[in-house]
Amino acid sequence: MSESLQKYYQEIRPEAGCDEAGRGCLAGPVMAAAVIIQEGVQIEGLNDSKQLSKKKREILRLEIESKCIWAVGSVSAKEIDKINILNASFLAMHRALDQLKEDLGYILVDGNRFKAYHQIPHTCIVKGDAKFLAIAAASILAKTHRDEWMEKCSEEFPEYLWNQNMGYPTKAHRDAIKKHGVTRWHRRSFALLPVQTSLF
């Protein structure tokens, strides 16, 4: 178990850690994970997903999924366009929490904002994925599940290089939008190009 990260924030159990992936993307869903690390469970090397290699994330994903109580929630690009990305992030976390089927005692959320979930007490922790193990585990699941989703979509739309950029606004992604237009997976409420022109 990573010595630099804390296992629990407080004494109420079960305590779930939540994090999301894909907020800043131009295409694809925003995904969130909720993870409960039970007493006695040990997972070496847990850290913020952004600090880990793809290979290490995949190894840890398998260990988290085999040892912990977990779930992943998703909100589509079309839903994001309707409710905005902040609300979509909250909804993705709620959808993950809905699937845990645990009588939750407390929720730890990465970031500085959250919409209360069924009156269960929660705390928002800025950079929580580098401070608490359950949030770090959630960040790994959210990232790996979303990357897997984007890689599959890239098979249908290879010109956007989603298997490399995962839907983020890279130059190659924006060049492809300029050349080929938008797909059903693009978030039309986002500034898909620096100066929006007739894409739709």
Backbone torsions as a table, in degrees:
resi	resn	phi	psi	omega
1	MET	NA	134.8	-178.9
2	SER	-60.0	128.6	-177.2
3	GLU	-73.6	-22.9	-174.7
4	SER	-83.8	-15.2	-178.6
5	LEU	-105.5	142.5	178.7
6	GLN	-87.6	148.1	-179.6
7	LYS	-80.1	-45.9	-177.8
8	TYR	-129.4	154.6	178.4
9	TYR	-92.3	-33.9	-176.8
10	GLN	-151.6	-167.6	-168.9
11	GLU	-96.4	-12.9	-177.0
12	ILE	-77.8	133.6	179.8
13	ARG	-123.4	154.3	-8.0
14	PRO	-75.0	148.1	177.8
15	GLU	-109.0	122.2	-179.2
16	ALA	-104.0	137.2	172.6
17	GLY	-97.7	138.9	-179.7
18	CYS	-127.1	141.5	172.3
19	ASP	-153.8	161.4	-179.2
20	GLU	-124.7	167.2	176.1
21	ALA	-141.7	140.3	173.4
22	GLY	100.1	14.2	-178.7
23	ARG	-62.3	-39.1	-174.1
24	GLY	-90.9	10.7	-176.8
25	CYS	-81.3	158.0	175.7
26	LEU	-92.1	-17.8	-176.3
27	ALA	-141.7	155.7	176.1
28	GLY	88.2	173.0	-178.1
29	PRO	-78.1	165.6	162.1
30	VAL	-96.7	134.9	-179.3
31	MET	-121.8	147.7	178.0
32	ALA	-135.1	151.6	176.8
33	ALA	-124.6	151.1	172.5
34	ALA	-125.3	131.2	-175.7
35	VAL	-134.4	133.7	171.7
36	ILE	-111.9	121.0	174.5
37	ILE	-100.4	110.7	-174.9
38	GLN	-77.1	163.6	178.1
39	GLU	-55.1	136.7	176.7
40	GLY	87.0	-12.2	-179.9
41	VAL	-79.1	130.3	-179.9
42	GLN	-120.6	128.3	175.0
43	ILE	-133.9	110.6	-177.3
44	GLU	-75.7	139.6	171.5
45	GLY	88.1	7.2	178.7
46	LEU	-62.6	135.1	178.7
47	ASN	-161.1	170.3	172.5
48	ASP	-49.4	129.4	-175.5
49	SER	-57.3	-30.2	-178.8
50	LYS	-69.1	-18.3	-179.7
51	GLN	-92.2	0.5	-175.1
52	LEU	-114.0	151.0	174.6
53	SER	-72.9	161.2	177.9
54	LYS	-57.1	-43.3	-179.2
55	LYS	-62.0	-43.8	-179.2
56	LYS	-66.7	-39.2	177.3
57	ARG	-60.3	-42.5	-178.7
58	GLU	-66.2	-38.1	177.5
59	ILE	-64.4	-46.9	-179.6
60	LEU	-66.8	-34.0	177.7
61	ARG	-56.4	-47.8	-178.8
62	LEU	-62.1	-38.5	-179.5
63	GLU	-71.0	-42.2	177.5
64	ILE	-60.8	-46.0	-176.5
65	GLU	-68.1	-26.2	-180.0
66	SER	-87.8	-23.8	-173.8
67	LYS	-108.3	-21.3	-171.8
68	CYS	-113.6	168.1	169.3
69	ILE	-91.0	124.8	-172.5
70	TRP	-150.8	162.3	173.9
71	ALA	-159.8	155.7	178.1
72	VAL	-125.0	133.6	176.7
73	GLY	-116.1	152.1	-175.4
74	SER	-136.3	145.1	173.8
75	VAL	-129.1	125.1	-172.5
76	SER	-72.5	164.6	177.2
77	ALA	-59.0	-39.5	-179.8
78	LYS	-64.0	-41.1	177.3
79	GLU	-67.1	-39.7	177.8
80	ILE	-57.4	-43.7	179.6
81	ASP	-62.1	-29.4	-178.7
82	LYS	-81.5	-38.8	-170.2
83	ILE	-115.2	-4.7	-178.2
84	ASN	81.0	159.2	-169.9
85	ILE	-69.3	-32.5	179.1
86	LEU	-65.6	-50.2	178.1
87	ASN	-64.1	-33.6	177.6
88	ALA	-65.2	-37.6	177.8
89	SER	-63.6	-43.8	177.6
90	PHE	-62.6	-43.2	-178.8
91	LEU	-63.8	-39.8	177.9
92	ALA	-61.6	-41.3	177.4
93	MET	-64.8	-43.0	178.6
94	HIS	-62.0	-40.2	179.0
95	ARG	-65.6	-34.9	175.4
96	ALA	-67.1	-46.9	-179.9
97	LEU	-61.7	-36.1	178.3
98	ASP	-56.5	-32.3	-174.0
99	GLN	-86.4	-9.7	-175.8
100	LEU	-67.3	-30.9	179.9
101	LYS	54.8	39.3	177.1
102	GLU	-122.9	148.5	175.4
103	ASP	-80.7	82.5	-171.8
104	LEU	-63.1	142.8	175.8
105	GLY	-101.6	-30.8	-174.4
106	TYR	-158.7	151.5	179.1
107	ILE	-127.7	130.5	174.1
108	LEU	-108.2	127.7	-175.0
109	VAL	-120.5	134.0	174.6
110	ASP	-73.9	131.8	178.2
111	GLY	114.1	-165.3	-176.2
112	ASN	-118.9	2.8	179.9
113	ARG	-142.9	147.7	178.5
114	PHE	-160.9	148.2	174.3
115	LYS	-95.9	123.8	-174.6
116	ALA	-50.2	140.6	-178.2
117	TYR	-111.5	109.9	176.4
118	HIS	46.8	37.2	176.8
119	GLN	61.4	16.3	174.7
120	ILE	-77.9	130.7	-178.9
121	PRO	-60.7	144.4	179.9
122	HIS	-144.3	161.1	174.0
123	THR	-135.4	135.0	174.9
124	CYS	-93.6	132.8	-178.4
125	ILE	-122.9	113.2	176.5
126	VAL	-65.5	129.9	-174.4
127	LYS	56.7	36.1	-179.3
128	GLY	-63.8	-24.5	179.5
129	ASP	-69.0	-11.3	175.4
130	ALA	-107.8	7.9	-176.0
131	LYS	-123.6	-32.1	-175.7
132	PHE	-127.9	136.2	-173.2
133	LEU	-62.3	-41.2	-177.7
134	ALA	-66.8	-36.2	177.4
135	ILE	-69.8	-40.5	176.9
136	ALA	-59.9	-42.9	178.4
137	ALA	-63.2	-41.4	178.1
138	ALA	-63.9	-38.0	180.0
139	SER	-64.7	-36.7	179.1
140	ILE	-67.8	-44.3	179.9
141	LEU	-67.4	-42.9	179.2
142	ALA	-60.7	-44.8	-178.6
143	LYS	-66.4	-47.8	-175.4
144	THR	-70.2	-38.7	178.4
145	HIS	-67.1	-40.2	-180.0
146	ARG	-69.5	-42.1	177.8
147	ASP	-59.2	-41.7	178.6
148	GLU	-60.8	-42.2	179.2
149	TRP	-62.5	-45.6	-179.2
150	MET	-67.2	-36.3	178.0
151	GLU	-63.7	-38.6	177.4
152	LYS	-67.0	-41.1	178.3
153	CYS	-66.2	-28.7	179.8
154	SER	-65.4	-23.7	177.2
155	GLU	-66.7	-32.1	178.2
156	GLU	-83.3	-33.3	-177.7
157	PHE	-127.5	67.6	-174.5
158	PRO	-64.9	-24.0	-175.4
159	GLU	-65.5	-18.6	-178.7
160	TYR	-90.1	-6.0	177.3
161	LEU	56.5	38.6	-179.9
162	TRP	-65.7	-22.4	176.6
163	ASN	-69.1	-13.7	177.0
164	GLN	-108.5	-45.7	-175.0
165	ASN	-96.7	-7.9	177.6
166	MET	56.1	23.6	178.2
167	GLY	93.1	-2.6	179.1
168	TYR	-72.8	159.1	-173.7
169	PRO	-79.6	64.8	174.7
170	THR	-77.8	165.6	177.5
171	LYS	-60.3	-43.3	-179.1
172	ALA	-62.2	-40.5	179.6
173	HIS	-64.8	-46.2	-178.5
174	ARG	-68.5	-35.1	175.8
175	ASP	-62.5	-39.1	179.2
176	ALA	-67.4	-38.3	176.6
177	ILE	-62.4	-43.3	-179.5
178	LYS	-61.5	-38.2	-175.8
179	LYS	-83.9	-41.8	-171.0
180	HIS	-108.9	-8.9	-176.7
181	GLY	83.2	-163.1	-175.8
182	VAL	-104.1	157.7	176.8
183	THR	-107.6	177.4	177.0
184	ARG	-69.1	-12.6	-179.0
185	TRP	-94.1	-5.5	-180.0
186	HIS	-79.1	148.2	178.3
187	ARG	-89.7	102.3	-172.1
188	ARG	-72.6	-15.3	177.2
189	SER	-82.3	-7.5	179.7
190	PHE	-90.2	159.2	173.8
191	ALA	-78.7	88.9	-174.4
192	LEU	-68.3	-28.9	173.3
193	LEU	-126.6	152.6	-179.4
194	PRO	-53.1	-41.7	172.8
195	VAL	-119.3	107.0	-173.9
196	GLN	-66.9	124.9	176.0
197	THR	-117.9	-171.6	-172.5
198	SER	-70.3	89.2	-178.9
199	LEU	-95.4	-26.8	-167.8
200	PHE	-101.2	NA	NA
